[in-house]
Amino acid sequence: MVVLFIKSNMDIDGLANKLKAVLNIPPENAEGSLHEQCRFGLNRGGQYYHFRVLAVDMELLKNEGEVGVPGHEAWPFYIWIYAENDTLDADGTQHLARHLARVLSSPDLQTLAAKV
């Protein structure tokens, strides 16, 4: 699993808005039956965001509870990057995670791309 860990003082809504602004993500997902980006799922730790752009799925999750990543507790959020049917291989998702880390890093937002 390739993820982008994020440290920020923002809450999940503020972070999602920053991601949409910096990455130029449209206000709703165009594909599939679930256009809403802000979602709630017990298997995703409660409130989370799902973005689908360029046939790539990115889920912004709180790094806690069932969806917490052991060993990375210092990072309050992460983005899980994947593509349906594995159309983007592990190398592709790692390159994308590193690219997003560079684009998103700022004084109020620290990032770490990792394969976990």
C-alpha positions in Angstrom: 0.0 0.0 0.0 1.4 3.4 -1.0 0.4 6.3 1.2 1.3 10.0 1.7 1.4 10.8 5.4 0.5 14.4 6.3 1.2 16.5 9.4 -1.0 19.6 9.7 -2.9 21.6 12.3 -5.9 21.6 10.0 -8.9 19.4 10.6 -9.9 16.9 7.9 -12.3 19.3 6.2 -9.7 22.1 6.0 -7.1 19.7 4.7 -9.4 18.4 2.1 -10.1 21.9 0.9 -6.4 22.6 0.7 -5.8 19.5 -1.3 -8.6 20.4 -3.7 -7.1 23.9 -4.2 -3.5 22.9 -4.5 -4.1 19.9 -6.7 -7.0 21.5 -8.7 -9.4 18.7 -7.8 -13.0 19.3 -9.0 -15.7 19.8 -6.3 -17.2 16.3 -7.0 -16.1 13.1 -8.5 -17.3 12.6 -12.1 -17.1 8.9 -12.4 -19.2 6.1 -10.8 -22.2 6.3 -8.6 -20.6 8.1 -5.7 -19.9 11.7 -6.7 -19.7 12.9 -3.1 -16.1 13.4 -1.9 -16.8 13.7 1.8 -18.0 10.4 3.1 -18.6 8.4 6.3 -17.6 4.8 6.7 -17.0 2.7 9.7 -14.4 0.7 7.8 -12.6 4.0 7.0 -12.5 5.3 10.6 -15.5 7.7 10.3 -15.3 10.8 8.1 -13.0 10.6 5.2 -12.6 12.0 1.7 -12.5 10.1 -1.6 -11.1 11.8 -4.6 -11.0 10.2 -8.1 -8.9 12.0 -10.7 -7.2 10.7 -13.8 -8.5 7.2 -13.0 -6.6 7.3 -9.7 -8.3 7.0 -6.3 -7.0 8.9 -3.4 -8.6 8.6 0.1 -7.8 11.1 2.8 -8.0 9.3 6.1 -7.4 10.1 9.7 -4.4 8.0 10.9 -6.2 6.5 13.9 -8.2 3.5 15.1 -8.8 0.6 12.7 -7.3 2.6 9.8 -4.2 3.8 11.7 -0.9 2.8 10.3 1.4 1.2 13.0 4.7 3.0 13.4 3.4 6.3 11.9 1.3 7.6 14.7 3.0 11.0 14.6 1.3 11.7 11.3 -2.4 12.5 11.9 -3.5 12.0 8.3 -2.6 10.0 5.2 -3.7 9.7 1.6 -4.1 6.2 0.3 -3.3 6.1 -3.4 -4.5 3.3 -5.6 -6.2 2.6 -8.9 -9.1 0.2 -9.7 -8.0 -3.2 -11.0 -4.4 -2.3 -10.3 -4.2 -0.3 -13.5 -1.5 1.8 -11.7 1.3 -0.4 -10.5 3.3 0.0 -7.3 6.0 2.0 -9.0 3.4 4.4 -10.5 1.7 5.0 -7.1 5.1 5.5 -5.4 6.1 8.1 -8.1 2.7 9.8 -7.7 3.0 9.9 -3.9 6.5 11.4 -4.1 5.2 14.0 -6.6 2.3 14.9 -4.3 4.7 15.2 -1.3 6.8 17.8 -3.2 3.7 19.7 -4.4 1.9 19.8 -1.1 4.8 20.5 1.3 4.6 23.9 2.8 5.3 25.5 6.2 1.8 24.5 7.5 1.8 21.0 5.9 4.5 18.3 6.2 4.5 15.2 4.0 6.1 11.8 3.9 5.6 9.4 1.0 5.9 5.7 2.0 5.1 2.2 1.0 3.6 0.4 4.0 
